């Protein structure tokens, strides 16, 4: 029987085959998948940001329109509640406020 020193080619063949190493091309495919998934995530986040910004702008515009209508309608109210015996001031104030809402809210 012949003894073969460790670390030589013959000793490696007796232990069994070495595991194969991953090729460089295989890693590039993984990078492509990661880039594609990250682009999808970035696009979704950007879409949510645009939608949220649009919703906040619409809410601000609506609130400003309603505030302007309330101030315009309040000008038609009497200074003191006992000042007027009829309720036409209420209808006038309401109509003024509604006209401001329609004119300010539904314009682009």
Secondary structure as UniProt FT lines:
FT   TURN            6..7
FT   HELIX           9..15
FT   HELIX           24..75
FT   TURN            81..82
FT   HELIX           88..105
//
